[in-house]
């Protein structure tokens, strides 16, 4: 079990390092500090704001269950969509 945690942590660290290297390879005036590592994994290393956290964690207008994190590398849950899925599953079960 401990080995799995170590592997996930190393993967997360590698993705974070990849995001930083991606930005540092750009000219200083072109650095935005958000984008995708290898064109796949989203990252956002800008100073976090409440609006971005809210948009990532609770956005009923976004149909995606997994949305890019408001800060860091990877995806987070859109809890508004999770609630909708739970409600739909309960309605279907009744």
C-alpha positions as CSV (number, residue, x, y, z in Angstrom):
1,X,0.0,0.0,0.0
2,X,2.8,2.4,0.9
3,X,4.4,1.7,-2.5
4,X,1.2,2.8,-4.3
5,X,1.1,6.1,-2.4
6,X,4.8,6.7,-3.2
7,X,4.1,6.1,-6.9
8,X,1.1,8.5,-7.0
9,X,3.2,11.2,-5.2
10,X,6.0,10.8,-7.7
11,X,3.6,11.0,-10.6
12,X,2.1,14.2,-9.1
13,X,5.5,15.7,-8.5
14,X,6.6,14.8,-12.1
15,X,3.4,16.5,-13.5
16,X,4.1,19.6,-11.4
17,X,7.7,19.7,-12.5
18,X,6.5,19.2,-16.1
19,X,4.1,22.2,-15.8
20,X,6.9,24.4,-14.3
21,X,9.3,23.4,-17.1
22,X,6.7,24.0,-19.7
23,X,6.2,27.6,-18.5
24,X,9.9,28.3,-18.0
25,X,10.6,27.3,-21.6
26,X,8.5,30.2,-22.7
27,X,9.7,33.7,-23.0
28,X,8.9,35.6,-19.8
29,X,6.2,37.8,-21.4
30,X,4.5,34.6,-22.8
31,X,4.2,32.8,-19.5
32,X,0.6,32.4,-18.3
33,X,1.2,29.7,-15.7
34,X,-1.8,27.7,-16.7
35,X,-2.3,25.2,-19.5
36,X,-1.8,21.4,-20.0
37,X,1.2,19.1,-19.4
38,X,1.8,17.1,-22.6
39,X,-1.5,18.6,-23.9
40,X,-3.4,16.3,-21.5
41,X,-3.2,17.1,-17.8
42,X,-4.4,20.6,-16.8
43,X,-2.4,22.8,-14.5
44,X,-3.0,26.2,-13.0
45,X,-0.1,27.7,-11.0
46,X,-1.5,31.3,-10.8
47,X,-2.4,32.8,-7.4
48,X,-5.6,31.1,-6.5
49,X,-8.8,33.1,-6.2
50,X,-12.2,32.4,-4.6
51,X,-13.9,32.7,-8.0
52,X,-11.7,30.0,-9.6
53,X,-12.1,27.7,-6.6
54,X,-15.9,28.1,-6.8
55,X,-15.9,27.6,-10.6
56,X,-13.9,24.4,-10.3
57,X,-15.7,22.9,-7.3
58,X,-19.3,24.1,-7.8
59,X,-20.4,25.0,-11.3
60,X,-23.9,23.8,-12.2
61,X,-23.5,25.3,-15.7
62,X,-20.6,22.9,-16.5
63,X,-21.7,19.4,-17.5
64,X,-18.3,17.9,-16.6
65,X,-18.0,15.9,-13.3
66,X,-14.2,16.3,-13.4
67,X,-12.9,19.8,-14.0
68,X,-9.4,21.3,-14.0
69,X,-8.2,22.2,-10.5
70,X,-8.3,25.8,-9.5
71,X,-4.7,25.5,-8.3
72,X,-2.1,22.8,-9.0
73,X,-2.1,19.9,-11.5
74,X,-4.9,17.6,-12.4
75,X,-8.6,17.5,-12.0
76,X,-11.1,18.0,-9.2
77,X,-14.8,17.2,-8.7
78,X,-17.6,19.5,-9.8
79,X,-19.8,18.9,-6.8
80,X,-22.8,20.5,-8.5
81,X,-22.8,17.8,-11.1
82,X,-22.2,15.1,-8.4
83,X,-25.3,16.2,-6.6
84,X,-27.3,16.1,-9.9
85,X,-26.0,12.6,-10.6
86,X,-27.0,11.4,-7.1
87,X,-30.5,13.0,-7.5
88,X,-30.9,11.3,-10.9
89,X,-29.8,7.9,-9.5
90,X,-32.2,8.2,-6.6
91,X,-35.1,9.2,-8.9
92,X,-34.3,6.3,-11.1
93,X,-34.2,3.9,-8.2
94,X,-37.6,5.0,-6.9
